[in-house]
Amino acid sequence: MDKEQTIAQLRQVMSEQLELALPDVIKEEDRLYEDLNVDSIMVLQLVVYIEEVFSVTVPEEDLDPAVFQTVGSLVDFIHALKGEPIAQVETKS
């Protein structure tokens, strides 16, 4: 799964499960708290949904606040939990 697919799934979870009004496309640099209006309670809910949707277990000791700074940091965290290399999206010149 590449970053783009992971971001799309995250957007769907945040939109449907957390009932956030999000732009049609969210970007890696979007900040969860400031740009997407996620609050601390939503982060806890998001962890549960991430475990369900991505079939991973989030160890409590790995819940570093830095993981939830941006969409990109969260995507990298999910890929690390899945033990997947982080596939970069290729840009066409």
C-alpha distances in whole Angstrom, upper triangle without the diagonal:
4,7,8,6,7,10,11,11,13,15,16,16,19,20,21,21,23,25,24,25,22,22,20,18,17,17,15,19,20,22,22,25,27,25,23,26,24,27,27,28,25,23,24,23,19,19,20,18,15,16,16,13,10,13,14,17,18,22,24,25,22,22,23,24,23,19,20,22,19,16,14,16,14,11,12,13,11,8,12,13,10,11,8,9,8,7,10,11,13,17,19,23
4,5,5,6,9,10,11,12,14,16,17,18,20,21,22,23,25,24,24,21,20,19,16,15,14,13,16,18,20,20,24,25,23,22,25,23,26,27,28,24,22,24,23,20,20,21,19,16,18,18,15,13,16,16,19,20,23,25,26,22,22,23,23,21,18,19,20,17,14,12,14,13,9,10,13,11,9,12,14,12,13,9,9,7,5,7,7,10,13,16,19
4,5,5,6,9,10,10,12,14,15,16,18,20,20,21,22,21,21,18,18,16,13,12,10,9,12,14,16,16,20,21,19,18,21,20,23,24,25,22,20,22,21,18,18,20,18,15,17,18,15,13,16,16,19,19,22,24,24,20,20,20,20,18,15,16,16,13,10,8,11,10,7,8,11,10,8,12,14,13,14,11,10,7,6,7,7,11,13,16,19
4,5,5,6,9,10,11,12,14,15,16,18,20,20,21,19,19,16,15,13,10,10,9,9,13,14,16,17,20,21,19,17,21,20,24,25,26,22,21,23,22,18,19,21,18,16,19,19,15,14,18,18,21,21,24,26,27,23,23,23,23,20,18,17,18,14,11,10,13,13,9,11,14,13,12,15,17,16,17,14,14,11,9,9,7,10,12,15,18
4,5,5,6,9,10,11,12,14,15,17,18,19,20,19,20,17,16,14,12,12,12,12,16,16,18,18,22,23,20,18,22,21,24,25,25,22,20,22,21,17,18,19,16,14,16,16,12,11,15,16,19,20,23,25,27,23,23,23,23,22,18,18,19,16,12,12,15,13,10,12,14,12,11,15,16,14,16,13,14,12,10,11,10,13,15,18,21
4,5,5,6,9,10,11,12,14,15,16,17,18,17,19,16,16,15,12,11,11,11,14,14,16,15,19,21,18,16,19,18,21,21,22,18,17,19,17,14,14,16,13,10,13,14,10,9,13,13,16,16,20,22,23,19,19,20,20,18,15,15,16,13,10,10,12,10,7,9,11,8,9,12,13,12,14,12,13,10,10,12,11,15,17,20,24
4,5,5,6,9,10,10,12,14,15,15,16,15,15,12,12,11,9,7,8,8,11,11,13,12,16,17,15,13,16,15,19,20,21,17,16,18,17,13,15,17,14,12,15,15,12,12,16,16,18,18,21,23,24,20,19,20,19,17,14,13,14,11,7,8,11,9,7,10,12,10,11,15,15,15,17,15,15,12,12,12,12,15,17,20,23
4,5,5,6,9,10,10,12,14,15,15,14,14,12,12,10,8,8,10,11,14,13,16,15,18,19,17,14,17,17,20,22,22,18,17,20,18,14,16,17,14,13,16,16,12,12,16,17,20,20,24,25,27,23,22,23,22,21,18,17,18,14,11,12,15,13,10,14,15,13,14,17,18,17,19,17,18,15,15,15,13,16,18,20,23
4,5,5,6,9,10,11,11,13,14,14,15,13,14,12,11,11,12,13,16,15,17,15,18,20,18,15,18,16,19,20,20,16,16,17,15,12,14,14,11,9,12,12,8,9,13,14,17,17,21,22,24,21,20,21,21,20,17,16,18,15,11,13,15,12,10,14,14,11,13,16,16,15,18,16,18,16,15,16,16,19,21,23,27
4,5,5,6,8,10,10,11,12,12,13,11,13,12,11,9,11,11,14,12,13,11,15,17,15,12,14,13,16,17,17,13,12,14,13,9,11,12,9,8,12,12,9,10,13,14,16,15,19,20,22,19,17,18,18,17,14,12,14,12,9,11,12,9,8,12,12,10,12,15,15,15,18,17,18,16,16,17,16,20,22,25,28
4,5,5,6,8,10,10,11,9,10,8,9,9,8,7,10,11,14,11,13,11,14,16,13,10,13,12,15,17,17,13,14,16,14,11,14,15,12,11,15,15,12,13,17,18,20,19,22,23,25,22,20,21,19,19,16,14,15,13,9,12,14,12,11,15,15,14,16,19,19,18,21,20,21,18,18,18,17,21,22,24,27
4,6,5,6,8,9,10,10,11,9,11,10,10,10,13,15,17,15,16,14,17,19,16,13,15,14,17,19,18,14,15,17,14,11,14,14,11,11,14,13,10,13,16,17,20,20,23,24,26,24,22,23,22,22,19,17,18,16,13,15,17,14,14,17,18,15,17,20,20,19,22,21,22,20,20,21,19,23,24,26,29
4,5,5,5,7,9,9,12,11,13,13,13,12,15,16,18,16,16,13,16,18,16,13,14,12,15,16,15,11,12,13,10,8,11,11,7,8,11,10,8,11,14,15,17,16,20,21,23,21,19,21,20,20,17,15,17,16,13,15,16,13,13,17,16,14,16,19,18,18,21,20,22,20,21,22,21,25,26,29,32
4,6,6,5,6,6,9,8,11,12,12,11,14,14,16,13,13,10,12,15,13,9,10,9,12,13,13,9,10,12,10,7,11,12,9,10,13,13,12,14,17,17,18,17,21,21,23,21,18,19,18,18,16,13,15,13,11,15,16,13,13,17,16,15,18,20,19,20,23,22,24,21,22,22,22,25,26,29,32
4,6,6,5,5,6,6,10,10,11,11,14,16,18,15,15,13,14,16,14,10,11,11,14,16,15,12,13,15,13,11,14,15,12,13,17,16,14,16,19,20,22,21,24,25,27,25,22,23,21,22,19,16,18,16,14,17,19,16,16,20,20,18,21,23,22,23,26,25,26,24,24,24,23,26,27,29,32
4,6,5,7,9,10,13,13,14,14,18,19,21,18,19,16,17,19,17,14,14,13,16,18,16,12,14,16,12,11,15,14,11,13,16,14,13,16,18,20,21,21,24,25,28,25,23,25,23,24,21,19,21,19,17,20,21,18,18,22,21,19,22,24,23,23,26,26,28,25,26,26,25,29,30,32,35
4,5,8,11,12,15,16,17,16,19,20,22,19,18,15,17,19,18,14,14,12,14,15,13,10,12,12,9,8,12,11,8,11,13,12,11,14,16,18,19,18,22,22,25,23,20,22,21,22,20,17,20,19,16,20,20,17,18,21,20,18,21,23,21,22,25,25,27,25,26,27,26,30,31,34,37
4,6,9,11,14,16,16,15,18,19,20,17,16,12,13,16,15,11,11,9,10,12,10,7,9,11,8,8,11,11,9,12,15,14,14,16,19,19,20,18,21,21,24,22,19,21,19,20,18,15,17,17,15,19,19,16,17,21,20,18,21,23,22,23,26,26,28,26,27,27,27,30,31,34,37
4,7,9,13,14,16,15,18,20,21,17,17,14,15,16,15,11,11,10,12,15,13,10,13,14,11,11,15,15,13,15,18,17,16,19,21,22,23,22,25,25,27,26,23,24,22,23,21,18,19,18,17,20,21,19,20,23,22,21,24,26,25,26,29,29,30,28,28,29,28,31,32,34,37
4,6,10,12,13,12,15,17,18,14,14,11,12,13,11,8,8,8,11,14,13,10,12,15,13,12,15,16,14,16,19,19,17,20,22,23,24,22,25,25,27,25,22,23,20,21,19,16,17,16,14,18,19,17,18,22,21,20,23,26,25,26,29,28,29,26,27,27,26,29,29,32,35
4,7,9,11,11,15,17,18,14,14,13,13,13,11,8,9,10,13,17,16,13,16,18,16,15,19,20,17,19,22,22,20,22,25,26,27,26,29,28,30,28,25,25,23,23,22,18,18,17,15,19,21,19,20,23,23,22,25,28,27,28,31,30,30,28,28,27,26,29,28,31,33
4,6,8,8,11,14,14,11,12,11,12,12,9,7,9,10,14,17,17,14,15,19,17,15,18,20,17,18,21,21,19,20,24,24,26,25,28,28,29,27,24,24,22,21,20,17,16,14,12,16,18,16,17,20,21,20,22,25,25,26,28,27,27,24,24,23,22,25,25,27,29
4,5,6,10,13,13,11,13,13,14,14,10,9,12,14,17,20,21,18,19,22,20,18,21,23,20,20,24,23,21,22,26,26,28,27,30,30,32,29,26,26,24,23,21,18,18,15,13,16,19,18,18,21,22,21,23,26,27,27,29,27,27,24,24,22,20,23,22,24,26
4,7,10,14,15,13,15,15,18,17,13,12,15,16,20,23,23,20,20,23,22,19,22,23,20,20,24,23,20,21,25,26,28,27,31,31,33,30,28,28,26,25,23,20,20,17,14,16,20,18,18,21,23,21,23,26,26,26,28,26,26,23,22,21,19,21,20,22,25
4,7,10,12,10,13,14,17,16,12,11,15,16,20,22,23,20,20,23,21,18,21,23,20,19,22,22,19,20,24,24,27,26,29,30,31,28,26,25,24,22,20,18,18,14,11,13,17,16,15,18,20,19,20,23,24,24,26,23,23,20,19,17,15,18,17,19,22
4,7,8,7,10,10,13,13,10,9,13,13,17,19,21,17,17,20,19,16,18,20,18,17,20,21,18,18,22,22,24,23,26,26,28,24,22,22,20,18,17,14,14,10,8,10,13,12,12,15,17,16,18,20,21,22,24,22,21,18,18,16,15,18,17,20,22
4,5,5,9,11,14,13,10,11,14,15,18,20,22,19,18,21,21,17,19,22,20,18,21,22,20,19,23,22,24,23,26,26,27,23,22,21,19,17,15,14,13,9,7,8,11,12,11,13,16,16,16,19,21,21,22,20,19,16,15,14,12,15,15,18,20
4,6,8,10,13,13,11,12,15,15,18,20,21,19,17,20,20,17,18,21,19,17,20,22,19,18,21,21,22,20,23,24,24,20,19,18,16,14,12,12,10,6,5,4,8,9,8,10,12,13,14,16,18,19,20,18,17,13,13,12,12,15,15,18,21
4,6,9,12,11,9,11,14,15,17,19,22,19,17,21,21,18,19,23,21,19,22,24,22,21,24,23,25,22,25,25,25,21,20,18,16,13,13,12,9,6,6,6,9,11,11,12,14,16,17,18,20,22,23,21,20,16,17,15,14,17,17,20,22
4,6,9,8,6,7,10,11,14,16,19,16,15,19,19,16,18,21,19,18,21,23,21,21,24,23,24,22,24,24,25,21,19,18,15,13,13,11,9,5,6,8,10,11,12,14,15,16,18,20,21,22,24,22,22,18,19,17,17,20,19,23,24
4,6,6,5,7,9,9,11,13,16,14,13,16,17,15,16,20,19,17,21,23,21,21,24,23,23,20,23,22,22,19,17,15,12,11,11,8,6,4,6,9,9,10,12,14,15,16,18,20,21,22,24,23,23,20,21,20,20,23,23,26,28
4,6,6,5,6,6,8,10,12,10,9,13,13,11,13,16,15,15,18,20,19,19,22,20,21,18,20,20,20,18,15,14,11,11,10,7,6,5,6,10,10,9,12,14,14,15,18,19,19,21,23,23,23,20,22,21,21,24,25,28,30
4,6,6,5,5,6,8,11,10,9,13,14,13,15,18,17,17,20,22,21,22,24,23,23,20,22,20,21,19,16,15,11,12,12,8,7,8,10,13,13,12,15,17,17,18,21,22,22,24,26,26,26,24,25,24,25,28,28,31,33
4,6,6,8,9,12,15,13,13,17,18,16,18,21,21,20,24,25,24,25,28,26,26,23,25,24,25,22,19,18,14,14,14,11,9,9,11,14,15,15,17,19,19,21,23,24,25,27,29,28,28,25,26,25,25,28,28,31,32
4,6,8,11,14,16,14,14,18,18,16,19,21,20,20,23,25,23,23,27,26,26,24,26,25,26,24,21,19,16,15,15,12,10,9,10,13,14,14,16,19,19,20,22,24,25,26,28,27,27,24,25,23,22,25,25,28,29
4,6,9,12,14,11,12,15,15,13,16,18,17,17,20,21,20,21,24,23,24,22,24,24,25,22,19,19,16,16,15,11,11,9,9,13,14,13,15,18,18,18,21,23,23,25,27,26,26,23,24,23,22,25,25,28,30
4,6,10,11,9,11,14,14,13,16,18,17,18,21,22,21,22,25,25,25,22,25,23,25,23,19,19,16,16,16,12,12,12,12,16,16,15,17,20,20,20,23,25,25,26,29,28,29,26,27,26,26,29,29,32,34
4,7,8,6,7,10,10,9,12,15,14,15,18,19,18,20,22,21,21,19,21,20,21,19,16,16,13,14,13,10,10,11,11,15,15,13,16,18,17,18,21,22,22,24,26,26,27,24,26,26,26,29,29,33,35
4,6,5,6,9,10,10,13,15,15,16,19,20,20,21,23,22,21,19,20,18,20,19,15,15,12,14,14,10,12,13,14,17,17,15,18,20,19,19,23,24,23,25,28,28,29,27,29,28,29,32,33,36,38
4,5,5,7,9,10,11,13,15,15,17,19,20,21,22,21,19,16,18,15,17,16,12,13,10,13,13,10,12,14,15,18,16,15,18,20,18,19,22,22,21,24,26,27,28,26,29,29,30,33,34,38,40
4,5,5,7,9,10,11,13,14,16,17,19,20,21,20,19,16,18,15,18,17,14,15,13,16,15,12,15,16,17,20,19,16,19,21,19,19,23,23,22,24,27,28,30,28,30,31,31,35,36,39,42
4,5,5,6,9,10,10,12,14,15,16,17,19,18,18,15,18,16,19,17,14,15,13,16,14,11,13,14,14,17,17,14,17,19,17,17,21,22,20,22,25,26,27,25,27,28,28,32,33,36,39
4,5,5,6,9,10,10,12,14,15,16,17,16,15,12,14,13,15,14,10,12,10,12,10,8,11,12,12,15,14,11,14,16,14,14,18,18,17,19,22,23,24,22,25,25,26,30,31,34,37
4,5,5,7,9,10,11,13,15,16,16,15,13,11,13,11,14,13,10,12,11,14,12,11,14,15,15,18,16,13,16,18,15,15,19,19,17,19,22,23,25,24,26,27,28,32,34,37,40
4,5,5,6,9,10,11,12,14,15,15,14,12,15,14,17,16,13,15,15,17,15,12,16,16,16,18,17,14,16,19,16,15,19,20,17,19,22,23,26,24,26,27,28,32,33,37,40
4,5,5,6,9,10,10,11,13,13,13,11,14,14,16,15,12,14,13,15,12,10,13,13,12,15,14,11,12,15,13,12,15,17,15,16,20,20,22,21,23,24,24,28,30,33,36
4,5,5,6,9,10,10,11,10,9,7,10,10,13,11,9,12,12,14,11,10,14,14,13,15,14,10,12,14,11,10,14,14,12,14,17,18,21,20,22,23,25,28,30,34,37
4,5,5,6,9,10,10,10,9,8,11,12,15,14,12,15,16,18,15,14,17,18,16,18,17,14,15,17,14,12,16,17,14,15,19,20,23,22,24,26,27,31,33,36,39
4,5,5,6,8,9,10,11,11,14,15,18,16,14,17,17,19,15,14,17,17,15,17,17,13,14,16,14,12,15,17,14,15,18,19,22,21,22,24,24,28,30,33,36
4,5,5,6,8,7,9,8,12,14,16,14,13,15,16,16,13,12,16,15,13,14,14,10,10,13,11,8,11,13,10,11,15,15,18,17,19,21,21,25,27,30,34
4,6,6,5,5,5,7,10,12,15,13,13,16,17,18,15,15,18,18,16,17,16,13,13,14,12,9,12,13,10,10,14,15,18,18,20,23,24,27,30,33,36
4,6,5,7,9,10,14,16,19,17,16,19,20,21,18,18,21,20,18,19,19,15,15,17,15,12,14,16,13,12,16,17,20,20,22,24,25,28,31,34,37
4,6,8,11,12,16,18,21,18,18,20,21,21,18,17,20,19,16,17,17,14,13,15,14,11,13,15,13,12,15,16,18,18,19,21,21,25,27,30,34
4,6,9,11,14,17,19,16,16,19,20,20,16,16,19,18,15,16,16,12,11,13,11,8,9,12,9,8,12,12,15,15,16,18,19,23,26,28,32
4,7,10,13,16,18,16,17,20,21,22,18,19,22,21,19,19,18,15,14,15,13,10,11,13,9,8,12,13,16,17,18,21,23,26,29,32,35
4,6,10,13,15,13,13,16,18,19,15,16,20,19,17,18,16,13,13,13,11,8,10,10,6,6,10,12,15,16,18,21,23,26,29,32,35
4,6,9,12,10,11,15,17,18,15,16,20,20,19,19,17,14,14,15,11,10,12,11,7,9,12,14,17,18,21,23,25,29,32,35,38
4,6,8,7,7,11,13,14,11,13,16,17,17,17,15,12,13,13,9,9,12,11,7,10,12,15,18,18,21,23,25,29,31,35,38
4,5,5,7,10,13,15,13,15,18,19,19,19,16,14,16,15,12,12,14,12,9,13,14,17,19,20,23,25,28,31,34,37,40
4,5,5,9,11,14,12,14,17,19,20,20,17,15,17,17,13,14,17,15,13,16,17,20,22,22,26,28,30,33,36,39,42
4,6,8,11,13,12,14,17,19,20,20,17,15,18,17,13,15,17,14,13,16,17,20,22,22,25,27,30,33,35,39,42
4,6,9,10,9,11,14,16,17,16,13,12,14,13,9,11,14,11,10,14,14,17,18,18,22,23,26,29,32,35,38
4,6,8,7,9,12,14,15,16,12,11,14,13,10,12,15,13,12,15,17,19,20,19,23,24,26,30,32,35,38
4,5,6,8,10,13,14,14,11,11,14,13,10,13,15,14,13,17,18,20,20,19,23,23,26,29,31,34,37
4,5,6,7,10,13,13,10,10,14,14,11,14,17,16,16,19,20,22,22,20,23,24,26,29,30,34,36
4,5,5,8,11,11,7,9,12,11,10,13,15,14,15,18,19,20,20,18,21,21,23,26,27,31,33
4,6,7,9,9,5,5,9,8,7,9,12,11,12,15,16,17,17,15,18,18,20,24,25,29,31
4,6,7,9,7,6,9,11,9,11,14,14,14,17,19,19,20,17,20,20,21,25,26,29,32
4,7,8,7,8,11,12,11,14,16,16,17,20,21,21,21,18,20,20,21,24,25,28,30
4,5,5,6,9,10,11,13,14,15,17,19,20,19,19,16,18,17,17,21,21,25,27
4,6,5,6,9,10,11,12,14,15,17,18,17,17,14,15,14,15,18,19,23,25
4,5,5,6,9,10,11,12,14,15,16,15,14,11,12,11,12,16,17,21,23
4,5,5,6,9,10,11,12,14,15,15,14,11,14,14,15,19,20,24,26
4,5,5,6,9,10,11,12,14,14,14,12,14,15,16,20,21,25,28
4,5,5,6,9,10,11,12,11,11,9,11,11,13,17,19,22,25
4,5,5,6,9,10,10,9,9,7,10,11,13,17,19,22,25
4,5,5,6,9,10,10,11,10,13,14,17,20,23,26,29
4,5,5,6,9,9,11,10,12,14,16,20,22,26,29
4,5,5,6,5,7,6,9,12,14,17,20,24,27
4,5,5,6,7,8,11,14,17,20,23,26,29
4,5,8,10,11,14,17,19,23,26,29,32
4,5,9,10,13,16,18,21,24,28,31
4,7,9,12,15,18,21,24,27,30
4,6,8,12,15,17,21,24,27
4,6,9,12,15,18,21,24
4,6,9,12,15,19,21
4,6,9,12,15,18
4,6,9,12,15
4,6,10,13
4,6,10
4,6
4
